[in-house]
Amino acid sequence: MNTVVVSSTMNIDGREFLLADVSRGMGQVGVLKSNSAPGSDTDVFYVESEPVFSMSKHNAFDPAADKLIAQVSGIEKCSDYVKTRLSVVGDNFFLFNQGLARSVTPVLELLTEGLYVVHESKMIPSDGAGNFFWNAYNIRHEVAGSADKNSVIGDANFSPCFLIPCEQAASYQPKKMSVLSEKIEKGKISGGVAYHVTGMFSALLDGHHTATACLLNDKDFKCLVIEPLNDVVYDSEENPGKKKIIALSCPFVKIPIGDLPENMLERFLVTRKYARPATYGEIKSKAAKSVKTTSKRAFPAAVYEKAAQLPDCAMAESAAGVNNLSEEQLGALLAGEVKYDDKIIISSNYYSSVTTACNYLQTANFARFLTFALDIMRNEGLSAAHKYVAERLLNIMHPSVHEYFASVAAEKGETDGFVPEIAHKYIKRWEEHREIKRHEEEAEMHARKKRHETLQAVSETRGIATLEAAVRDIGNIPKK
Amino acid sequence: MAFESLPGVKIKSADEKQTFIIADFFSVYEKGNEIPDIYKWTDVISVTENRDVFIIVTNVKTYRISKASVPDSLTLLTVRAIIEGAIAVSPGVEYSFGKRILPPKTLCVGCEIPTDAYVATGAYAEKEVNNSNVVLLSAGLDRIIWTIFPLATIAMFAILSVFWGDVLNNLIKFIPISLFAGGAVAMVFYLVCAFGAKTLYGRILRDDPALLEEITFVVCDEGFIAAESGIYDFSEIISWNESAYFIETNHVYIVFKNKKAVFWLPKRLFPKDKHSELSDFIADRLQQR
C-alpha cells in the first residue's frame, strides 16, 4: 500500500508551518525504543536499518532529566534511495522555490505514521555547549538541553535549534568547503533537513557540509525542521484537579484541538509514539554490535573557534522562555529585586532570574547584555551571581569585557577568589585571541599580495592594460 | 512504558453513544461531539477489569468499556496490554482485575531479550493448571487443616459430652469418635477446596480469554515473562526482582511474588533433557520452596 501524505499550511500566533498527516508511512526514519536492560530507557534514532544515534536516561521516570547521546552509525551507509530523497529536499525548497509541501513530501513519506509539523528555522551547528556538532557525539555523554521537559522554557514555543549529525565525521570532505563558500558568496546556498528528536535537539538528515560552510562564512544555516506532533497541552485556567487537554503540541507550536481536521485528530489519538519499523531486528543487532569510529579527517580550526562563540543551550532556552525584558525590569534585577510592579519578573529565585536574564539578553540584545552583565559584576551586593556571569563573559572577546577584567586582574592576584581567577584566565585568552587575529590578518594580507602578484603576472604576459581586465580574463568576476 | 509499540485501538460502544481510543492517551468521543475528551494515563485515577467490562475512572468522569463491544480477543488483549503498560509507568493509578494465570503486564519493563534466553510457545493445558493448583492448595492448606482437625475434634467431644453426658465412663468411646469426626471434617474441608482448585482453569477461562491463546514463555538472565504471542514482541520482561521464590511441581514451575503465583511455566514445552538445566537456572536466581 502506498504512503499517503496530506498536508495543509497553518499560521498560529504568527508561526507559519506545514501540518502533515502521514498514513502508511514507510517507517524508514524515526525513533524506536531499544532497552538493553530492565528499567533502562533508551531511544534510537534510525534511518533505514542504521541506528544513527542512541539517547538514554539515567532516570527513566524523570522527564526533566538530560539524556546521554552517542552517535552509533551514519546515514552514509544507507541506500541511495533514501539518501537521494533526503538530499533533494533542501535544494528544492531553498534554491528552486518549489514550496514547502512539495519540497518536503519525499522525506515525509519516509517517516512512520502520524502527524508532523514542518517549518523553516535557523539552526545552530553546535551541541548546545559550544562544540561543533559534527563530531560532538562520538563519546556517549549527557547533553544539556536534551531533556523532554525544560523548566526554563516551560510551555513556551521554541525551535529545536541544536544539531545532532546523521553523517559520521569521517564523511567530511574538505574539498566541498571551497565550492560551498563560493556558493555562499553568490547567495546560492541551500539549507538542510532536520528531524526533532529530543528537547532542543534535531537530527540533521541532510546538509552537514552546508552547515559547516555557513559556520565558517558566518552565515545563518537554515533548515526545514520536521517535528513529530506527539504531546498535549492542558488548559492552564481550569481547576488543577480537573484540567482538560486543549491542544496538541510539539516544541515549535501548539495547535488547539478544535483547529484540527477530525481525521487528523483521530490519527493523532490512535497512533503510538514508538512505532516498530520492519527493520527493527536489524537496527537492534547493528546497535548492539556497533564499534565506535573516529575520524582522522580534521575539521578546520576555525570551525571549533566559531562554534564556541555560538549561542549555547542556556541562552537558547532563556530566549525561548523569556518573552521580553524591559529596561525597568532589568533595573529592578540590578537592584537585587525579583519583582517589578508587584509581578515576578522571571523567577522568584534571584540567582535563576539573573542567569536567565543574562542568557536571554545575550541572544536578544548583545549590547544590552554586555552593559547588564558588567553592571552586575561591578555591583558588590550581587556577588551571588558573579561567578555565573563572569564565566559567561569569559568567552566574549570584547574590548569592554577586556577592560573590566584587566582592571580586576590589575587589582587582585589569581588566587584572590573566583572572579580574579577568571579575570586572569580571560587576559590570557585575550592575548591568544589577539595573536590568532594577528595571524589571520597576516595570512589574509599575504593572500591578497599573492593574488595581486598573480594578476600582475597575467596582465604582463597577456598584455592586458588594467588589473580589472586581467581579473575578468581569468574568469574570477563575471563580465558586465 | 511496556508494550508501547502495540497499535492503538478504537472501540465503539454497543449503543454507539461513545467511541473510545486506547493508545498513548485515553480518549473518548461522545456522540454528537466532534471534540473528544483526552486524558493522559496519569490523569486516570483507577482502572478495574472484571468479567464483562473495563471501568476507567478519570479525574473528570467514569467510563465503562464493555468487553462485548471489543471485536475479537486479540483486540481485547491489546487493550489490556496498552492499559497495563501505561499503568506500569503511572504508579498513582489503582488497578484491579479478576483471576488470571498470566502475570499482569504492570510488572513488565522494556528490555531486549538476549539470544541465549529459554524461549517456548504454547497454550496452558487444563490438566497442568488444575493439578498444579491442587498442589499449591495442599501446600497452602497444611496449617489450616492442622488447625481444623483439633478444633473439630474438641467440638465433637464437647457435643458428645453435652448430649450423652457421663464423660468419665464414656471417655473410651468419646475420644475415637471425636478424633474420627475431626479428621472427617478436615477431610471434607480439603476435598471441597480441592474440588474448587480442580475447576480453577474453567473459572479463569470465563474471566480471561488469554488462556485460549498461544503464549510465549521467556526465561533469561534479566527476568521472565509469559505473554500472549499475538501481542508480544520480545521487548518486555518481568525482572527477577519482582519475584520472591518458586516451586516446582510435576507439570510446572511457579514463581511467586508476595505469596501470589505470578508466572506459571509448563515443563512440557521444553525438552526433557533441559528440565534440570532450567530448574538450576531459576534456582540460581530465586529461592526454591
Interface residues (C-beta under 8 A of the other chain):
Chain A: L32 K33 S34 N35 S36 A37 P38 G39 S40 D41 A60 F61 N230 V232 G241 K242 K243 K244 I245 I257 G258 E262 L265 E266 L269 V270 T271 R272 K273 Y274 A275 R276 K284
Chain B: E4 S5 L6 P7 G8 V9 K10 I21 A23 D24 F25 S27 E34 I35 P36 D37 I38 Y39 K40 D43 N59 V60 V89 V109 G110 C111 E112 E222 G223 D233 S235 I237 S239
